[in-house]
Amino acid sequence: MNKALFPGINELKWNSQNIDPFINSAMNIVREVDELVKKMKDNISKMQDMMKAWKKPLFERKMKPQPPDELIQFHESLKMPRLEDIKNHGKEIQKLMKDTAENIKPDKKSEKWTDYLDYVNGLVIQGITTGIEGSMEYLAN
């Protein structure tokens, strides 16, 4: 987009020859970039929505006293599906990242792409931390 807009910023004037083809070309490129940015934002939003579910505690207890064996069995019956959900969300996040990469076709070694990966990794770490905090709050209460 920067390359396409460069002539309009630095060389062309409104009364320059061939201004109309430049404007049409620039508008098409800007629309494409806008669509890509919207897609990236949508993918990030989907990831964050999935990670909100991670806040649900991995541990629950019934209000009545339970023998240790029953408590462990109850805990395992709750924990395994929750962990499976988290794994499935992880796979979905990977698919969303692959979708983003396929749409923008980044140079995978570029600083901008690695910064974006770091940003997404930070969101995932935040989601995991929120999940741990949710379980810890539940246990504390």
C-alpha positions as CSV (number, residue, x, y, z in Angstrom):
1,M,0.0,0.0,0.0
2,N,2.8,2.4,0.8
3,K,4.5,1.8,-2.5
4,A,1.2,2.3,-4.4
5,L,0.4,5.6,-2.5
6,F,4.0,7.0,-2.8
7,P,3.4,8.7,-6.1
8,G,0.2,10.4,-4.9
9,I,2.0,11.6,-1.7
10,N,5.2,12.8,-3.3
11,E,4.8,13.3,-7.0
12,L,1.3,13.7,-8.3
13,K,-1.0,16.7,-8.0
14,W,-4.8,16.8,-8.4
15,N,-4.4,18.2,-11.9
16,S,-1.6,15.8,-13.0
17,Q,-2.1,13.6,-16.0
18,N,-3.1,10.0,-15.2
19,I,-4.5,11.0,-11.8
20,D,-7.7,9.1,-12.3
21,P,-6.0,5.7,-12.9
22,F,-3.8,6.4,-9.9
23,I,-6.8,7.1,-7.7
24,N,-8.6,4.0,-8.9
25,S,-5.6,1.8,-8.4
26,A,-4.9,3.3,-4.9
27,M,-8.5,2.9,-3.9
28,N,-8.5,-0.8,-4.9
29,I,-5.3,-1.4,-2.9
30,V,-6.6,0.5,0.1
31,R,-9.8,-1.6,0.0
32,E,-7.8,-4.8,-0.1
33,V,-5.7,-3.7,2.9
34,D,-8.9,-2.7,4.8
35,E,-10.4,-6.1,4.2
36,L,-7.2,-7.8,5.4
37,V,-7.1,-5.7,8.5
38,K,-10.8,-6.5,9.2
39,K,-10.1,-10.2,8.7
40,M,-7.1,-10.0,11.2
41,K,-9.2,-8.2,13.7
42,D,-12.0,-10.7,13.3
43,N,-9.6,-13.6,13.9
44,I,-8.2,-11.9,17.0
45,S,-11.8,-11.3,18.2
46,K,-12.6,-15.0,17.7
47,M,-9.5,-16.0,19.6
48,Q,-10.3,-13.7,22.5
49,D,-13.9,-15.1,22.6
50,M,-12.6,-18.6,22.9
51,M,-10.2,-17.7,25.6
52,K,-13.0,-16.1,27.7
53,A,-14.3,-19.6,28.3
54,W,-11.0,-20.5,29.9
55,K,-11.9,-18.5,33.0
56,K,-14.3,-21.2,34.1
57,P,-12.6,-23.0,37.0
58,L,-11.1,-26.4,36.4
59,F,-12.1,-27.4,39.9
60,E,-15.6,-27.4,41.4
61,R,-16.9,-28.9,44.6
62,K,-20.3,-29.8,45.8
63,M,-21.8,-28.1,48.8
64,K,-22.0,-31.2,50.8
65,P,-18.9,-33.0,52.2
66,Q,-17.5,-35.7,50.0
67,P,-15.1,-38.6,50.6
68,P,-11.7,-38.1,48.9
69,D,-12.4,-40.8,46.3
70,E,-15.6,-39.2,45.2
71,L,-14.1,-35.7,45.2
72,I,-11.2,-36.9,42.9
73,Q,-13.6,-38.8,40.6
74,F,-15.9,-35.7,40.4
75,H,-12.9,-33.5,39.7
76,E,-11.6,-35.7,37.0
77,S,-15.0,-35.9,35.3
78,L,-15.1,-32.0,35.2
79,K,-11.4,-31.5,34.4
80,M,-11.0,-33.7,31.3
81,P,-13.7,-32.1,29.2
82,R,-12.5,-28.6,30.1
83,L,-8.9,-29.5,29.2
84,E,-10.2,-31.0,25.9
85,D,-12.1,-27.7,25.2
86,I,-8.9,-25.8,25.8
87,K,-6.9,-28.1,23.5
88,N,-9.6,-27.7,20.8
89,H,-9.5,-23.9,21.2
90,G,-5.7,-24.1,20.8
91,K,-6.2,-25.9,17.5
92,E,-8.8,-23.3,16.4
93,I,-6.4,-20.5,17.3
94,Q,-3.7,-22.2,15.1
95,K,-6.2,-22.4,12.3
96,L,-7.0,-18.7,12.7
97,M,-3.3,-17.8,12.6
98,K,-2.9,-20.0,9.5
99,D,-5.8,-18.2,7.9
100,T,-4.3,-14.8,8.7
101,A,-0.9,-15.9,7.3
102,E,-2.6,-17.2,4.1
103,N,-4.5,-13.9,3.7
104,I,-1.6,-11.5,4.2
105,K,1.2,-13.7,2.9
106,P,3.8,-12.3,5.3
107,D,7.6,-12.6,5.1
108,K,7.8,-15.0,8.0
109,K,11.2,-13.7,9.0
110,S,10.1,-10.0,9.0
111,E,10.1,-8.1,12.2
112,K,6.5,-7.0,11.7
113,W,5.3,-10.6,11.4
114,T,7.3,-11.7,14.5
115,D,5.9,-8.7,16.4
116,Y,2.4,-9.9,15.4
117,L,3.1,-13.4,16.5
118,D,4.4,-12.0,19.8
119,Y,1.2,-10.0,20.2
120,V,-1.0,-13.1,19.6
121,N,1.2,-15.2,22.0
122,G,0.7,-12.5,24.6
123,L,-3.0,-12.8,24.2
124,V,-2.9,-16.6,24.6
125,I,-0.7,-16.2,27.7
126,Q,-3.2,-13.7,29.0
127,G,-6.0,-16.2,28.4
128,I,-4.2,-19.0,30.2
129,T,-3.4,-16.6,33.1
130,T,-7.0,-15.6,33.3
131,G,-8.0,-19.3,33.4
132,I,-5.6,-20.0,36.2
133,E,-6.8,-16.9,38.1
134,G,-10.4,-18.1,37.7
135,S,-9.6,-21.5,39.2
136,M,-7.6,-19.9,42.0
137,E,-10.4,-17.5,42.8
138,Y,-12.8,-20.3,43.0
139,L,-10.6,-22.3,45.3
140,A,-10.0,-19.2,47.5
141,N,-13.7,-18.6,47.8
